[in-house]
Amino acid sequence: MNLFDVYPLYNITPVKGKGIHVYDDQNVEYLDLYGGHAVISIGHSHPYYVEKIQEQVANLGFYSNAIQNPLQKELATKLGELSGCEDYNLFLVNSGAEANENALKVASFVTNKSRVIAFKNSFHGRTSAAVAATDNPKIHAPLNKQKSVTFVDLEDKATIEAELKKGDVCAVIIEGIQGVGGLDAPTEQYLSFLSQKCKEHDAILILDEIQSGYGRTGKFFAYQYANIEPDIITTAKGMGNGFPIGGVLIHPSIKAAYGMLGTTFGGNHLACAAGISVLDTLEDEKLMENVLQVSEYLIQELRSIPKIKAIKGKGLMLGVEFDFTIKEIRAQLLHEYHIFTGASSNPNLLRILPPLCITKEQFDPFLLALKEILS
């Protein structure tokens, strides 16, 4: 049997990771400034993370959600404390797409409505409703197109209000910072506006923090810069440091009912052990504080490079934008300097999403390489 060929692949085979580096099968060291789409939060093969997963799998790796699992409650308590969302309730899943799928389902259940408002250049996942709310027609199958989704420009207030007034909108879903879309972000004022208008028109405000959450911006969630209280928050990528886990944080005003949601693998014992170890490490190693300090240094250094047009994003979720495509720059960084970076739907934007444990000094090889390439 062959693999279903849907990924264009680099001719690189990583076999080991440690901290902010990965090593291929030729023992070449790569500086990882992409973290596998912002998944690696506390660093590759973090010893505490490895220890906790090994301990758990040696005891019990999985049982269904039909039994008591104290690890789920421990994870929920720690997540509430560290994020400041103690009053929310947690539903555990396996991925970001599944988190958004369930968030949209809850919104439809609660409001008894079905239309969704999403934003241009959005990306929310590849499952049915999540992909329908993703602004990329190329990945919409006819099945997905049955969903009713209206796409609006970021910061557009008039259209949002007009659409909400129609009375059929169950949810407005928005990323804390757009990832695949190119690091554009709603302003704090716009998030406040959305929060207010959703309340006025009985719609659920969903903050997609799949990529922008878990300390990546210097706050636990990116929306927290706006001081609002979303109805639902979704999270995933950095949550398990590579182990598949996602979460839906649901406001206490939304009441649960048996059978409303369900999952076989979500919240399994091994996933919870991974998730708890990530939260412990974020707190113990003060990684959110590190994000702010390192980000300030990186942005300052990038601003000194003349050919850079703009720097987008917050914390260690940054986009470096040029007046020309970054395809060749990215290829040179990878093949000549052995540095992983990311791209987006904006062809001129280089995405930087390193593990949150990176130091200022560890960014210097990237800054030097970028200066040499642009000289």
HUSUL-V19967 format. One record per run of one state. SS is the DSSP state (a for helix, b for strand, c for the rest). FROM is the first residue (numbers start at 1). LEN is the number of residues. Records with the same first field share a line. If there is no record, write none. Layout:
SS=FROM-LEN ; FROM-LEN
This chain:
c=1-13 ; 20-1 ; 25-4 ; 33-2 ; 39-5 ; 45-2 ; 60-10 ; 84-5 ; 94-2 ; 112-3 ; 120-8 ; 133-4 ; 140-4 ; 147-2 ; 153-5 ; 165-4 ; 176-12 ; 201-3 ; 209-13 ; 227-5 ; 236-1 ; 240-6 ; 251-18 ; 285-2 ; 304-6 ; 315-2 ; 322-5 ; 336-3 ; 341-1 ; 343-6 ; 353-7 ; 375-1
b=14-6 ; 21-4 ; 29-4 ; 44-1 ; 89-5 ; 115-5 ; 149-4 ; 169-7 ; 204-5 ; 232-4 ; 246-5 ; 310-5 ; 317-5 ; 339-2 ; 342-1 ; 349-4
a=35-4 ; 47-13 ; 70-14 ; 96-16 ; 128-5 ; 137-3 ; 144-3 ; 158-7 ; 188-13 ; 222-5 ; 237-3 ; 269-16 ; 287-17 ; 327-9 ; 360-15
